[in-house]
């Protein structure tokens, strides 16, 4: 039974006030306060927008955005949409992303209310001792032999499309994942991507999925997930659901047992595909959408259009009237890309008289110091302005459609990024470290020369071992902590780091305890490490990365604005897992319908209602 609940309001200020809120910086940061936002100059814009129950929740993840980014942006842009949102709702100034803080499990945390201990999702590219490798021999019922769990762009049905500029230089996955729009050819009209539709039967390649040793059948990304999701709860309540993201494999958010169908409208053009300008010509930089910031804005723009169409009551393509979803939203990639890339163009210029485009000159990515203060550099500043402008379009369209009195907006981030200060950056290639550990192990274990068999190291350390006994795990831990590693500072000067760049290492039983799972769980990294501040395991091309547990990785923004939402700044620590039960509470559904909420005790965000109501 669905129960419609009214939220206890400290203030009944809602989205209807956004058009007139012109205050500056976030008030009262660091303390619980109740404030009154300034409203005025609304004219007749809000006729018919009387506040009532929340019928729609728009969830926005600005991947990479920190709370201090929000504070500084609002202070310097008092008339921005972000400023107006902060002054018409609740700002959770001490919000933490999931740990690990990668896009997944970060996205899964938002959708389930769970951490890896219950979701079983530890990273987007991980390994499990409880599955068999895709394509490996399998006999039903035999013990698992272990295998990669890579729910990422390699799962696309069309994962290898030749480089359109130079086919000899390699391949990209298709923009449309399964070739349903462009058929593996040059997308001469990339805007046609709006017609992309997810099909759980054809959009992904099950031949890349990990295999269930009990049945020898591939495990779909939604069935690998250990917890149900908000999409299942909302869909089962008879309400419409939608989501837009960077990989179609994030169909995992449909949840287990859903057959990939609890998200009514999933729109996820592949970000790792080759970036193509609006006229169908590849960017001269010849890279994917995530490595040219001008292209990332174009890419995010397609998802923005999907949201605008959905606000208007259409499907993401804008062609079919279906009604505005109860839950919908998207992730922005533009800020994350701007934080990571050393130099990139920010702007696509054109078209000229011949219909051609060009990019602006490259500018510096990441953060920089100005008069001693760490501030966004030109690329990141442009990215933040871009995102704020798109949020403004959403708010404007919500008002235009008379939905302000029934729509809540949640703005947060799947993850942050670290380091923010480029002076702290040291890039270290992890390959030589892994090779050295395996070589040292092989000296006394010649029958098993490859101890580390998998692991993704961004700004954290994760190792999965062929021998995951405590002794083997301790061997890796001790090696990591007693050996130096070579790296490069931000100016690409050679440096040496102690303890392989790690500040803390959890091995075997300690790793299991860190994640709160049994030792024989089989899914968690056998060796898990926190890096020293500034360490990124990569070639010296990046300025930052995410996935780890330093402050820059975890401290993300969290703003909720809508009918009945208190207007205040909350300093109480919260986590992004609390978004999922909050969405259900806002929609009048039971947060306890989520398995992760019941298992982990995940609370609704403070001030937005209790778990048992």
Secondary structure, 3 states (H helix, E strand, C coil): CCCCCCCCCCCCCCHHHHHHCCCCCCCCCCCCCCCCCCCCCCCCCCCCCCCCCCCEEEEEEECCCEHHHHHHHHHHCCCCHHHHHHCCEEEECCEECCCCCCHHHHHHHHHHCCCHHHHCCCCCEEEECCCECCCCCCCCCCCCCEEEEECCHHHECCCCEECCCCHHHCEECCCCCCCCCCCCCCCCCHHHHHHCCCCCCCCECHHHCCEECCCCEECCHHHHCCCCCHHHHHHHCCCCEEEECCCHHHHHHHCCCCCCCCCCEEECCCCCCECECCCCCECCCCCECCCCHHHHHHHHHHHHHHHHHHHCCECCCCCCECCCCCEEEEEECHHHHHHHECEECCCEEECCCCCCEEECCCEECCEEEECCEEEECHHHHHHHHHHHHHHHHHHHHHHHCCCHHHEEEEEECCCCCECCCHHHCEEECCHHHHHHHHHHHHHHCCCCCCCEEECCCCCEEEEEECCCCHHHHHHHHHHHHHCCEEEEECCCCEEEEHHHHEEEEEECHHHHHHHCCCHHHCCCCCEEEEECCCEEECCCCECCECCCCCHHHHEECCEEECCCCCCEEECCCEECCHHHHHHHHHCCCCHHHCHHHHHHCCCCCCCCCCCCC
